[in-house]
Each structure stands twice: as C-alpha cells, then as structure tokens.
Amino acid sequence: MTPFAEVIGDPIAHSKSPLIHRFWLEKLGLAGDYRATQVLGSDLGDFFARRVADPDWRGCNVTVPHKLAVLDHVPDPGDVRATIGAANTVFRGSDGALIATNTDAAGFLSPIADLDLAERPVVVVGAGGAARAVLFALSRSGVGKVTVLNRTPLKAAALLAQFGLKGEALPLTARLPAAGLLVNTSVLGMTGQEALDLDLTPLADHAVVYDIVYAPLVTPLLASAEARGLDIVDGLEMLVGQAALAFELFFGAAPPREHDEELRARLLA
C-alpha cells in the first residue's frame, strides 16, 4: 500500500500542489503520492469520514472555498478557529486522529522574511480564508496601519478587530493609501475570474506588491506593479512555503528546499 496526501477544493484542476509534493517525494526517494481531489462543500463531512478510515491517507491541504468550513468537520486541538479562523491543512496526529492547522501564515511570511514590516502601512485585498492567515501573520509582525479592501467592508472591519490591527475597511473601488506593502488574498486575477483593477499610483516607491494567485503566475496586478517599477512577490512563493510545512506533517520528512530553483522551473514549464 502507498501512503498519500492530497489537496481538496472546488475547483481544483488548476492546483500545482501535486507537482510540488511529488517533486519532493521523488527527490527524497520516498514512497508516496499526492493528488488533487475536487470536493463540494456539501460533501466535506462524508469526505473526511471516508479518509479517516483509510490507513494510507496522511492528510490534505485545503483550498478555496473550504478553509473556514473544514473546521466544522475536523478536530481543532490547536484552536485554529479562535486564532486564524481558517485551516488549510489536515493531518493525522500520533494517535491517528485528524488535526486541523494552518500553514498559510508562515508560508505567506517566508518570501518576505527579509522585509522590515515594522510600522509599514499595508493594504490587503480580500477577507476570506487566505486573508485571515495573512492578517494573523501581519498582526504578529508589528505592521502599521492596515487597510482592507473588500466587496463587503463590514466583513473586513470585523477581521481587523479580530486580529487587533489598526486600520480601516474600504470597498474595492476605494483609492489606495500610500502603503509599503499590497497583498492580494482574493481570487481576483485568477484564471476564469475578473481582474483586480487597482490604480497603484498612490503606493510608495519602495512598495512591494504580493499576489497569492498563481494561475496565471503574472497576474494583471503584478504586471501593473512591474510597470511601475515596484518589487513583486508571486503566488508560487507562498504556495511553496506553505506546502513545505504541510509536506513534513504528511510524510515525516523535511522537503529538500535546496532544489527550489529546479522546482520553480518545473512549475513554470
């Protein structure tokens, strides 16, 4: 029998997670597999009931739209619900029981670890599960004022309050403040979704624009940022960062990050 993990979501065909985890399994010479599985929201309960009974199943990553709902179906001993409020990883504990956790926050910070975020004003687009992880990470980084743009500003305002961040919630059509970091956590700009149309003129000249969307890799937002001469971080950076943490939970071995350049080339092929 072969141990396996997977990523679940709806849709899921665009996911690059199988390529990442299979690459690491191959490099380490480990027996195992990693798959992409479409799961409807109405089927989440049945899905986990089936998987927990399968001794070969090591866990799963969770993507849109299930990052909040998964906490209704999986034990949460680390109290992810009360902290981040969303889970992106489910794995087996030492007793075989399922555990929900979140690797998105650390994965988000990984590619900007050298960036001094202290007192830096930040704009975050979106207020879903990924936004929760990003805002949680920012709340631990000593950032300055945080502006959240969302179709429903009231929802965004609630997240600012939850994470103890000073700032304001505005509609997507609002003019950007002079921020030093802009992060898109929404699906806007993803293949099949409408573009995220923002005027980046107000951003500081040293600003970094970070888009967690990775299909396409160069989103309209990142293209606009490059045209303005701003530094950018694409969605593959966060994807690989959070995947590395999950891989160790699933397969009990640290991924070989010394091959990141080769992995990136394969992801872009």
Secondary structure, 3 states (H helix, E strand, C coil): CCCEEEEEECCCCCCCHHHHHHHHHHHHCCCCEEEEEECCHHHHHHHHHHHHCCCCEEEEEECCCCCCHHHHCCCCCCCHHHHCCCCCEEEECCCCCEEEECCHHHHHHHHHCCCCCCCCCEEEECCCHHHHHHHHHHHCCCCCCEEEECCCHHHHHHHHHHCCCCEEEECCCCCCCCCCEEEECCCCCCCCCCCCCCCCCCCCCCCEEEECCCCCCCCHHHHHHHHCCCEEECHHHHHHHHHHHHHHHHHCCCCCHHHHHHHHHHHHC
